Amino acid sequence: MGSTTLIEQTTDLSTPPGGEPPRHEDLYAKRKQIYPKLAHGKFRMVKWIVMAVTLGVYYGLPWVRWNRGEGIPDQAVLADFASEKFYFFFIELWPQDIHYMAGGLILAALLLFLVTSLLGRVWCGYTCPQTVWTDLYIWVERAFEGDRAARMRLDNAPWTANKLARKFGKHIVWLIIAFWTGGAFILYWHDAPTVASGWFTGDAPLTAYWFAGILTLTTYFLAGTMREQVCTYMCPWPRIQGALTDEQALNVTYRYDRGEPRGPKRKSESWDNRGDCIDCNQCVQVCPMGIDIRDGEQLECIHCALCIDACDEIMVKVGRPKGLIAYDTQIAVAARNEGQTPPKHRLIRARTVVYAVVMLAIGGLMAWGLATKSTIEANVLKDRSPPFVTLSDGRIQNGYTLKLVNKASEPRTMLLSVSGPEGVSYKVIGMEHDGEGVLELPVEAFGVDRYRILVSADAGAPRRQVIFTVRDGVTGETDVNMSSFRGAEQ
Amino acid sequence: MTDETKDIDQYSGVETTGHSWDGIKELNNPLPRWWLYVWYMSIAWAIVYMILMPAIPALPGLGTNTKGLRGHSDRAEVAKAVTELKTARDAQSVVLLDAGLETIETDRTLQQFALAMGESAFGDNCATCHGAGGRGAIGYPALADDVWLWDGSLDGIEYTIRHGIRHDTDDGTRFSAMPAFGRDGLLKRSEVDDLAQYVLSLSGRSEDSDAVARAAPIFQQQCSTCHGENGTGDRTQGAPNLTDAEWLYGGRVADIEATIYNARNSHMPAWDDRLDDATIKAIAVYVHSLGGGE
């Protein structure tokens, strides 16, 4: 399109100044398929057990029954959105108790901090759902396609009926597991037997189908095809990890002091002047993250300890002591490398003590709160507009809304009394009352009732506070609310 | 992009982005390719979205924005939602139609429903003048106190809402007219000033006893017909009680003088044809609950 002279002025367009243009491949890297080899040993066994327990809890918990009495769900763990209640065994939380939820999350976070500073990323390595389900999916993959070498051969082989059948079978089983995972999720939000049977007759709520569908897809993709990429690219935890772990934390560590210099070794060769690492690459082959633990601490490492099992097996074979890769601390490895005796591993350190103390404090507060939780709750909201009015006789009047919560399963009568400013008198809209003394307020079972209260006092009386006391005459439970009383001079 | 400008990290052998933060550099590792695919999918989705949904604003000559194949309109959605809400509310508020105002106020369920409905309707329709919570303003009566110009009972409040005050087109409207004593020449300026002192004296606030004495016969002659011999007002005519601490148009001498000179005859519209019966009843119960219901 351009003129000839313009082209002549420029240099050869195929090689722009400054060398080769960046190639597409350089900008975007294709994922390298990882073929983790099956490891055998202590930690593999621990992971199988943890997998069985965590999956058992996840799939089984909604089916556990817990008798709470007539008219209340008997599911042990249930987030009942329809009636705005959360049940956890003996604990029953109302929306007003949301701070227990926050407290629970804070406790969980602190527990993660504590465990991480003691034992490194055991959460990532053993109990994270991403790890557990990926492990389960790899187990299925292995059942259909064989171990690492067989899987690599199969992927490189041309498509045959055999390959098709194996791949098809694997994905079908993956989808079934994914569906069970999504299906189990919705059981936590509805009565499990009802929603499970309603599911197949089309009687389950629409949200149940939606969430089951979404969870099915996420499980299938996260554990089936995305796997280690979730940990490396999507999960914030490996980043937070950097701030929580320290040189005192037990991490899966390659003991370079013992392993280096590494290299292949013939049987006839002596172990003198060389490290114990024979560069057999077993630790790399079993790694579900596809990394080399010998490169040191790295973000991708989920500390699943499978490389420990793999390495120990080899060490036994070549007649060297186990533990070339082991749970160890950075300072211990560094000390040995310098020829010093490593310091004793200290579980009690400033940060572990702080985490533990804070956890105990919050846990104690929550336990105390739950143990003394009342079945009545009164909240007084003062009118903001107008803050007060002057009555025709000169008295000052303030308006309040009393919100009464009855968490019991039968209707109750609460006794209200109001005290405070001099000459105080009060009335409740819609109730007969002489202005002083106790007034009976009915509240329905599981009810939240609002009462509008008008409190008046002498104009000149010193006044700052008005106290609303609500008492259950039968159980004696009492909730005292204080609110301010405003007048013109303030 | 020449080799000289490339900054290679010594440890990893990977090119860095060349940016340095406190000596820390970022490796320029390739992005995962599936990210690129997600980006492509987003572009594809954007195109689908633009076809399905209103997406392109009005271009010159086009007159309006593109409507999209789905014909979606937020405005229509809102109108539909409002209609649905009104239908749902009407179904609920029908319980208020059959019940008397007294019953509504004493029945716990009806009361809570009416108060919630009344608060919302009051906020939409009444709070503009009467203020949030009926706090009132100069010239707009406070509804939270126990001072009532016309009627503070449930039925009286409902009547006022329905027919308004001095609302020309409503035959049942509450009506009275205070003469503009000064402007219309009924009283001399000095007499108006004396009367203001007299009105103040009714609540014990005047310091000019001479003026009060001069104005006493004028008050009996001109004012007592409506405001009463003792100035305690007359609710049948909406004549305010002049002896209390409540001053709708201000309680300073100048305010009272202005009121006598020019008169005050403010208006409230009739809501009978603007709000449905259930809403009016709910507002009546709500206003009655604000603080001074009789």
Interface residues (C-beta under 8 A of the other chain):
Chain A: P17 G18 G19 P21 P22 E25 D26 L27 Y28 A29 K30 R31 Q229 Y233 D383 R384 S385 P386 V389 T390 L391 S392 G394 Q397 G399 I429 G430 M431 P442 D449 R450 R452 L454
Chain B: M1 T2 D3 N29 P30 L31 P32 R33 W34 W35 L36 E105 T106 D107 R108 Q111 Q112 L115 G131 A132 G133 G134 R135 G136 A142 A144 D145 D146 V147 N241 D244 A245 E246 H288 S289 L290 G291 G292 G293
